[in-house]
């Protein structure tokens, strides 16, 4: 394995290379999403009535359900890491599998939400609010899918003869997954709950 991909401890920081790279990647993602949030707030403040009327069209119940799903997935992800570190492969597979199911659940709920919008003739080009709504939630959904791909690989490998005994790699993926959950925790109130004052 090349040094760039090695998860051996970096001699200066004492942090595994993969985990350090993930922290750097997440820092760049934070700046990216901060740009989204900043632009949204500026445009919201200059289009209060439009944003208020458009936000009322969102399905808060489905968004709240997805919030609970992602919070639950953070817990199951943490438990999968804990059990792998303890050598309990059975519970590792159980909790990692539940995390993957939560990811699928989130995407299914989001698909239902999008379908409802399309059925009501609401599209990304409807107005500036919905442009940001579809952009921000869609970009977040892509991050969910990106996290589920290596997670599914680890889950499948766990059922092979050799199993999957790489706690640091799972922990590194867990950092990414917690970040995805955290972004949604900010998206939920900004898009669904914060209404402009009339």
N, C-alpha and C positions, 0 to 999 in steps of 0.2 A: 504494500500500500504506500502511495506517495506521501511525502510529509505534509502536503496540503490537505490531504484527506484524513490524516492520522488523528485519532482521538487521544493520543498520548499527551501527558501534561506538558503545557508550554513552560519552558524553564524559568521565565521571568514572572509571569502572572500566577503560575501553579494551577491554571485553569486548562482543562482539556481543549485542544485546538478546535474541535467541532463546536463545543459550547461557546467558546470565545467568538467564533465566526457567527454563530447564531445571534449572540448579543449585538454584534455589529450590524447584522442584517436587520434585526428588530429595531435598532436605533434609526436606521434609514427608513424603515416602514412607518415608524412613529412620525417622522418628519413629513412623509408622504400623506398620511391621513390627517395630520395637522393642517396641511394645505387645504384639504377638502373641507374640514370643519371651519377653517377661517373664512374661506370663500363663501361657504353656506351662510355663516352668520352675517357677513357683510351684506350679501344679497337679501337675506331675510329682513334685515333692519331697513332696507330701502324698498321692500315690497311686502309690508306687514299684512295687508288685507289679502293679497294673493296667497301668501304662505299660510295664513290662518285658514282660509277657505280650503286650500288644497290638503293641508294636514288633516282636516276633518274627514277626508275621504279615505284615510288609511285605516287598516283593520288592526286596532290596538290589541284585541284579544289574541290574534295569531302572533303578533309581535311579542306579547307577554309570554305566550307559550314557548316561543323560540328562546326567550331569555332564560326561562327555567330549564329548557333542554341543554343550553350551552353551559349554564352554571353546573348542572348535573354532570355534564361531560368533563368539566374541569376536575370534579371530584373523582370520577372514575379513572381519569388519566393519572391523577396523583396516586391513586390506590394501585394502579397497574405498575407504576414505577416502584412503589414501596415493596410490593410483593415480589417483583423481579429481583430487587436488591436482596431480599430475604431468601431467595431461592425457591419461592413458592410459585412454580410455573403454572399450576392449575388456576390459581386466583389471578395470576398475571394475564393469562389468556381470557379469563372471564371478564375482568375489568377493561382490558383493551378492546375486547369484543363489544362491550357495552358502550365504550367511547365511540367506536365506529358506528354503532346503531344510532347513537345520539346525533352524530354527524349527518347520517342519512335522514333522520327525523327532522333535523333543522332544514335540510334542503327540500324535503317534501313539503313542509309547512310553507317555506318561502315560495315554492312552485305554486301552491294553492293561492297564496297571496298575490303573486304576479298574475295568475290566471284570472283572478277576480278583477284586478285592475284592467286587464285587457278586455274582459267581457263588458266592462263599463266604459270602454273606449278611452282608457287612460294609458298613455304611452310616454316614453321618455321625451318626446317632442311636444307633449301637451302644453307644458309651461316650464319655467325655470325651476320651480320646486320639484316637479316630477323628474326633471333631468337629473337633479342632484340625488333624488330618492333612488332612482334606478342605478345611477352611477355608483353611489356609495354602498348600497346594499348588494348590488351585483358584484362589485369589486371585493366586498367582504365575503360573499359566497364563493368566489374563486379561491380565496384564501382558505376557506373551509375545505374545499375539494383538494387543494394542494396539500393540506395536512393529512387528509384521509388516505391519500395514495401511499405514502411511506408507512402509514399506520397499518394499512391493510397488508402491505408486504411483510411487516414484522409479525402481524397476526398469523398469516399463512405459514411463515417460516417457523413459528412457534410450534406448529403441529408436525413438522418434519422430524426425522430421526435425530438430527443434531440439535433441534430446538432453536431457540433464540435467546442467547445469554449475553446481551450487550446493554447493560443498564444505563451507561453513559449516553449511548445513542438514543435510547428511549427517553431519557431525561431531557436531552437536547430537543427532541421532537416535542416533549411536554412543554418546554419553554415557548415554542412557537404556538402550540395549541392554546395555552393560557393567554398569549397575546391576542389571538383571534377572538377568544371569549371576551377579553377586556375591551377590545374595539367595539364589539357589539353592545357592551354595557354603556358605552358612550353614545353609540348610534341610536339606541332605543329611545332614550329621553329626548335627544336632540331632534329626531325626526317625528316621533309619535306623541310626545308629552308636552314639549315646550311650545305653547301657543302664544303668538304675539298678542299683546294687550290691545283691546279696541278702544 
